[in-house]
Amino acid sequence: MATAPQAPLVSTSLTSGVVLHAGRAVILQEASGLAELAAKLDENFVKAVDTILATGGRIVVTGVGKSGHVGRKIAATLAATGTTSFFMHASEAAHGDLGMVAPGDLLLILSNSGRSRELRPLLAYAQRIGTTVIAIVSRSQSPLARAADIVLKLPGAPEACPVRIAPTTSTTMMLGLGDALALAIMQRRGLTRADIAKWHPGGDIGWRLSPIEEAVDLQEPLPLVRTDAPMRDVVFEMTSGGKGVTGVVDEAGALVGIITDGDLRRAFDQVLTARASDIMTRKPITVPRHAPVENVLALMNEAKVTVLFVTEIDDPTRPIAIAHIHDLVS
């Protein structure tokens, strides 16, 4: 008769203080490993950056087990920062995936021990077709380190695991080193935020880096009144626009002021006699249509405003749309 599987043993005697101490100890141990890695970074790192920059092909990142998981993230970070890269699982390499590696590509191989058997076919193939190999490894005398053209050695920092076995500190150091490579390459290339925006059209990054003209309705009629407009016209334009604001333009159509619903409340006692120019805020804050959304939000926060006009790039007095903070953060 089959027996039910036993539930894993869980200690209930640990206090919350002990659990917090254990969690902090893990983070501190991994942080210590990263600090040691940073201190021991040497000219091989510079050589690796320059070699990747000079590579005409792609960067093929590979590894086994936890190293493979880290490698997948490194490949994604390289690609996201302008370096053509993809991940290939080392276990699949000997079953046909080696065909993904072409002459001119570069292999970035991750392995803590450097002795994984799955790496042997990869190293033999790389030698056969003349592919450069960069290794991220902790043992300088391992088969991987001996076969690599460039070795980025991880310090022998202890794993954060209580029994010092589960890959923790080592994988954190690998990940940190991969980020360091990707961002040093990005810096060497002189890439800008605009370049990064091209590769991140979706998600929060793409949204924050996109131009404000893509976040507003350029076809929506603008609530505008002339400087001599009576308050009833101001109220009508403001309510019909639904943004709680109206712009004030001169005879040439240039934006010279702005009136918000707050301005209207403060000028309530003048509502029967005032003209737009009497209560408007002169020299209103505007942004050009190519300004990134994140810059517009920062400007709104700094100026403590919730709405502003978007203008033509070469003419800050020519409004083309309205940007409201609710539209930018929703």
N, C-alpha and C positions, 0 to 999 in steps of 0.2 A: 504494500500500500504506500502510495507516494505521500511524502510529508510536505507540509507547507514550508516554503522558504523562510529561513530565519531572518528577522529584521536586523540590520546592522546595529552593533552596540553603540549607544550614545551615552556619554557621561553627562549626568544631570547635576553633578556636584560642583561644576565650574561656575563661579560667580560671574556676574556681568563684568566686574573689574578685571578678572583673570582673562576673560574673552577679549576685552578691549586691549589689554596688555599684549596678548598674543597677536592680535591684528596689527597693532602698532609695531611690534617687533619685526613682523614680516616686511612691512613697508620700509622700516629703517634699514633692514638688512639689504633689501633690494636697492634702496637709495645709496647705501654704502658701496654696493657693487658698481653702480653707475658713476659714482664719484671716482672710484679707482680706475674705471675704464677711461674716464675723461682725462685723468692725470697721466695715464700711460699711453694715450694716443700719440703715435709717432709719425715719421715721414712715410710709412707705408700707407697711412690714411690719405695723405696728399697724393701719393702715387696712384692709389685706387681711384680717387676722384678724377685725376687727370686722364687715367686710362679709360675710364667710363666715358668721359667727355670726348675722347679721341676715337671711340668705337663707332665704326660706320654702321654696324648692325644693331641688333636689339640686345637688351640685358635680360638674360634668362635666369630667373631666381629659382633655386630648388633646395629641397631639404626633406628630411624624413621625420615623422612624428611631430613633436612639439616644434622642432626647428622648421618643419614644413609649414605649420600654421603661421609662425612668425614670418617665414619667407613670403607667404601669400600676401601678408599685409605690407611688407617692404616693397614687393612688386607693385602693389596698388599705389603706394606713396610715391615711388619713382615715376610711375605713369602720370599721377596727378600733378607732379611738379615738372613735367616736361621731358622726362627721359623714357623713351619707348621701352617698355618692359612687360614681361608676363611671367606667370608662375608655372612651373612644370614639376609635378610630383616625381620625386626620385624613384619611387617604387614602380611607376608606370614607364619610366624612361627606357628600361630594357625590354619593354613589350611594345615597342613601336613609336613611343613618344620622342625618342632620340631624333626622329626625322624632323621634329620641330626646331632643332638647333642647326643652324646653317653656318657655313664659313663666314667669318666676319662678325658673328654674334659673340657675346661675352657671357660666361657662366659665373654667377654669384652663388656659391654653395655654402649652406649653413649646416653646421654639425658641431655640437658641443664636444664630443669625443673625437670626431674626425675619423672614426673607425667603422662607420656603418657600412655593411656589405652592399647595400643598395647603391652606394656611390661608386663602386668599382667600375661598372660598365660606363658610367658617365665620364669618369676620369680617363678611361681608355679611349673613348670616342673623342673626347676633347683633344687628347694628344694626337689622335689620328688625323683630325681635320684642322689642327692648328688653332684651336679656340683658346683664348685667354681665360684663365680660371682665377677668380678671386675667392679666397676662403675666409669665412668667419668661423673661427674654431678656437677652442681653449688649449689644445695640446699641440705644441709646435713640432713634435716629433711623430705625429700621427700620419697615416697614409695620405690623408687629405692635405695636410699642411705641406708634406714633402712634394706632392704632385702639383700644388698650386703655384701660380706665377707671383701672386701677391697674397700675403697672409695678414689678416687683421685678427690679431690674437686677443681673445677675451681673458681678463684676469681670472685667476683661480679662486674667485670669491665663493664662499660657501653658499649652498642653496638655502633659501629661506624656509624650506620645508622642515618641520620639527625633527624628522629623521634624516634630513640632508640628502634625500633621494629625488623627490619629484622636481622636475625642471621648473625653477621659479626665478631665482636670481640670474641664472644663465640666459633664460629666454628674455628676461627684461633687458639685460645688457645687449643681446642680439637686436632686439627691437630698437633700443636707443641708438645703437651703432648704425642700423639701417636708416633711421630718421636723419642721423647726422650726415650720412653719405648723400641722401637725397637732397637735403637742404643746402649742403655745401656745394653740390653740383648746381643747384638752382641759383645760388649766389654767384658762382663762377660764370654762369651764363648771363647774369644780369637781368633775370626775369623780373617782371613787375606784377602788381596786383591785376593789371589788365590782362596779362598773359594767363595768369591762373584762372581768371574769370572765364576765359575761352574754353577751358577744359572742365569747368564746373557749371554748366548751364542750368542744372537742376539742383534741387535741395536748397537749404538755407544759405550755403556759400554762394551759389549762383544768384540767388535772390539779392543778397546783400551787395554783391559786386556788380549787379546789372545796372545800366543807366536808368535814371529816374523816369525818362520818357517811356520806358517799357512798363512802368508801374502805375502810370496815370492814364486817364482817358483823353487822348488828344483830339477826339471828335466831339467831346462834350462842350456845349456852348458855355462861354465864360460869363460869370456874373460881373459885369462892368458897368460903371456909371461915369458920367462926366463930372468934373469938379463942381459945376454949378447945379448939380442934380438936387432936387428937394428930397427930404427924408423919406417920403412915401415911395419914391423910386428906389432908394437905397434898400428899404425894407423889402420891396417886391423882388429885387434882384437877389438879395441875400436868401430869402426864403425859397425862391424858385430854384436856386442853385443847390440847396441842400447841404452846403459846406460850412454854413455859419460865417461867411465872409463875402465881401465884394471888393473888387479892385476899383480904384479911381484913376481915370485916364484924362489926359489933357486933350486939346483940340486935335493934336497930331496922333492921338491914340497911344501915347507913351504912358506907361504906368508911373504914376507920381505918388500914389498913396494906397492905403488899404484900410478897410473898415470891418471890424469883427462884430459879432453879436454882443461881445462885452463892451465894445465902444458904444453901441446903441443903448445899452442899459445905463451906461454912465452919462450919456447925453439925453436921457429921457425928458428932462425938463426943457430941452431945446427942440423936441421932435417936430413942433409945428413951424419953427422959424429957421432952423439951421439948414445949411447946404452941406453937400458931401465934403467939401474942402474944409469946413469948419471943425469937423470931428475926426477926420482921417489921420492915420499915422503916416507921416511923410517918410520918404526914402525907405520903403518896405524891404524886408529881407526877401531875396529871391535866389533861385538856384538855376544854373544852366541845364539844359535838357540832357547833357551827357554826364552830369554828376552822378556818382554811384549812390545807390539807395542808402548804404550805410553812412555815407557822408551827410546825406540829407537828414537822416535821423539824428546824427550827432549834432548837426547845426540846430535842429529843432530843440533838442535837449538843452543845448548851451544857451540858446536865446529864449528858452521857456515859451515857445510857441507851438501850436498844434497844426497850423496850416500855413502854407506859403505858396507863392506863385512860381511856376516853372517858366523859364524864358528861353528865347533863342540864344545860342551860344555867343554870337557876336553882338547881341543887343539885350542887355539886362532890363531894358524898359519895355520889351516886346513880349507880353505874356502869351503863352500857348496852352497852359494847363494849370490845374491846381493840385497840389500834393497835400493830403491830409494824413496825419499820423495814424489814424485808425486804418487807413488803406495800406499802410506800410508795415504794420505790425500784426495784422490779422492773418 
